[in-house]
Amino acid sequence: MASKTHPKQAASDFGTITPTAGATKKEDWIGSQLKKVYDEALSETIPDDMLELLSSLDDPESEEETSDEEIAE
């Protein structure tokens, strides 16, 4: 976060970890932050090309085609 007076300098509290009101220890705070990041990652949508790749890996026909191509080489 840049300072308002010097946009290229970081604010004096940049990088300071301050626990939330419910956290009694920094471990509690770290745990809640990790849970927050994990929950955000779970809520993201999977791109269509990734879904296609995953489905092609699960498709037994694509495995047969791959093994046939490997044998031909």
C-alpha positions, 0 to 999 in steps of 0.5 A: 500500500502506497503512502498518500504523500509519497506514492512510491513509498510503502506506508509505515504500517505496511506488512504489519500483522494485526489480529482481528477482534476475535483472535486471541493469539497470532496462531488463531489469526493465521488460522482464520486467514488461511481458512479465508484464503482456502474458502475463497479458492473453493468458491472460484469457478473452474475455467472451461479449458481446465474442465475439458482437460480433466474430462479428457483425462477421465475418458477411457477412449482417450487413453486407448488413442494415446496408447495406440499413438505411442505404439505407432511411434 
